[in-house]
Amino acid sequence: MFSEFYKNILVELPKKIGRAITSYGYIENNYFKGICYYEIENNDLLSIIKPEYRTHFKSSLMVITNKEILPHTDSDTTMVVNIYIKTANAKTIFYKGGDKKYQIPNQTNGYVYQKEDLTKVFSFKAIEGDIWKLNVKEIHGVECEKDEVRMAYCLSTNSLPYNTNVFV
């Protein structure tokens, strides 16, 4: 299984954003292009997670500033729950295959894959307020028609397997 839709909720932008935790991308014309995760203070997000699993998750704000996120597996994360704030009609795509892979400097146990070496097996387009659980150990990427900023709250864990029923 690659992903699971939970439900749609009314979601707002964070009132306060903390420091950048980690980022994957590059600088183009003095502008960061890629994915950046920021600290946030919003424990209400965890209310969608069963109480016994809440301590396993970290909350962050994911901001994507690139039209495409290459196929990859995440580093140090087994599962994420994304609560989409701004989607720009982007499509998340899961793939199979992938003999041609490499790591970028700050990846640990994740990889980036050559798209031409992969087969698309599942995709979805989230809308604002959608909550999706993703198996980020499977190869996935994001494509967007326009080069617009996208945002989601991200609840991530590295201690629970994807098949754990975490929703209340």
C-alpha positions in Angstrom: 0.0 0.0 0.0 1.3 3.4 -0.9 -1.1 5.9 0.6 -4.4 6.2 2.3 -7.0 9.1 2.3 -8.3 9.8 5.8 -10.7 12.8 5.5 -10.9 16.5 4.6 -10.8 19.2 7.3 -10.8 23.0 7.5 -7.2 24.0 7.7 -5.5 27.3 8.3 -2.0 28.7 7.8 0.2 28.5 10.8 0.2 31.5 13.1 3.9 31.2 13.8 6.7 29.4 11.9 9.9 28.5 13.6 13.4 27.7 12.2 14.0 25.5 9.2 14.6 21.9 10.3 15.9 20.4 7.1 15.8 21.1 3.4 16.4 19.3 0.1 17.0 21.4 -3.0 19.1 24.1 -4.6 19.5 27.9 -5.0 18.4 29.4 -8.3 18.6 33.2 -8.8 18.9 33.7 -5.0 15.7 31.7 -4.4 15.5 28.2 -2.8 13.9 25.6 -5.0 13.0 22.4 -3.3 11.4 21.1 0.0 12.0 22.8 3.3 10.6 21.6 6.7 9.9 24.2 9.4 9.3 23.9 13.1 5.7 24.8 14.2 3.9 24.9 17.4 0.5 23.2 16.8 -0.3 20.2 19.0 -3.9 20.3 17.8 -2.7 18.6 14.6 -2.0 15.4 16.6 -5.7 15.1 17.5 -6.3 13.1 14.3 -3.8 10.5 15.7 -4.8 7.9 18.2 -3.5 8.9 21.7 -1.3 5.9 22.0 0.7 6.9 18.9 0.9 10.7 19.3 4.4 10.6 21.0 5.8 8.8 17.9 5.1 11.8 15.6 6.8 15.1 15.0 4.9 18.1 13.5 6.4 20.4 10.9 5.4 22.6 8.1 6.5 21.4 4.6 6.9 24.1 2.0 7.6 23.0 -1.6 9.0 25.7 -3.9 9.8 23.7 -7.0 7.5 22.6 -9.8 8.7 19.0 -9.5 10.1 16.9 -6.7 12.1 14.0 -8.2 11.1 10.4 -7.3 12.7 9.5 -4.0 12.4 7.7 -0.7 12.5 9.7 2.5 15.4 9.7 4.9 14.9 8.7 8.6 11.1 8.5 8.2 8.8 5.5 7.8 5.4 7.2 7.4 4.0 10.7 7.1 0.5 12.1 7.5 0.2 15.2 5.4 -2.5 17.8 6.0 -2.6 19.8 2.8 -2.8 23.6 3.1 -2.0 24.8 -0.4 -1.8 22.2 -3.2 -1.6 24.1 -6.6 -3.2 21.0 -8.2 -0.1 19.0 -7.7 0.0 15.2 -8.2 1.8 12.8 -5.8 3.0 9.8 -7.8 4.2 6.4 -6.5 6.6 4.3 -8.5 8.1 0.8 -8.7 11.4 -0.2 -10.1 14.5 1.9 -9.5 17.9 0.4 -10.0 19.4 3.8 -10.9 19.5 5.7 -7.6 21.8 8.1 -5.8 21.9 10.2 -2.7 22.1 14.0 -2.3 24.4 15.3 0.4 22.0 15.4 3.4 20.1 12.2 2.7 20.8 9.4 5.2 18.9 6.2 4.2 16.7 7.7 1.5 17.5 7.9 -2.2 16.7 9.8 -5.4 15.7 7.8 -8.4 16.0 8.2 -12.2 12.4 8.7 -13.5 13.1 6.9 -16.8 13.9 3.8 -14.8 10.5 3.7 -13.0 7.0 2.6 -13.6 4.1 4.7 -12.2 1.8 2.6 -10.0 -0.4 5.0 -8.1 -1.1 8.8 -7.9 -3.5 11.2 -6.3 -4.2 14.9 -6.3 -4.9 16.3 -2.8 -7.1 19.3 -2.3 -6.8 21.9 0.5 -7.7 20.3 3.8 -7.2 16.7 2.7 -5.4 14.3 5.1 -3.3 11.6 3.5 -1.1 9.0 5.1 1.9 8.2 2.9 4.4 5.2 2.9 7.5 7.3 2.3 9.7 4.2 2.1 8.1 3.6 -1.3 9.4 5.6 -4.2 7.3 8.8 -4.7 7.5 12.2 -6.3 5.4 15.3 -7.0 4.6 16.9 -10.2 2.8 20.3 -10.6 1.6 22.1 -13.7 2.6 25.5 -12.4 5.6 26.6 -10.5 3.6 27.6 -7.3 4.4 27.3 -3.6 2.7 24.3 -2.0 2.3 23.7 1.7 1.2 20.9 4.1 1.4 20.2 7.8 3.5 17.1 8.1 3.3 14.6 10.9 6.2 12.2 10.5 7.4 9.1 12.4 10.4 6.9 12.1 9.3 4.4 14.7 5.9 3.2 13.3 5.5 1.1 10.2 3.2 2.4 7.5 0.5 -0.3 8.1 -0.1 1.0 11.6 -3.7 2.2 12.0 -2.9 5.6 13.5 -6.1 7.6 12.8 -8.7 8.1 15.6 
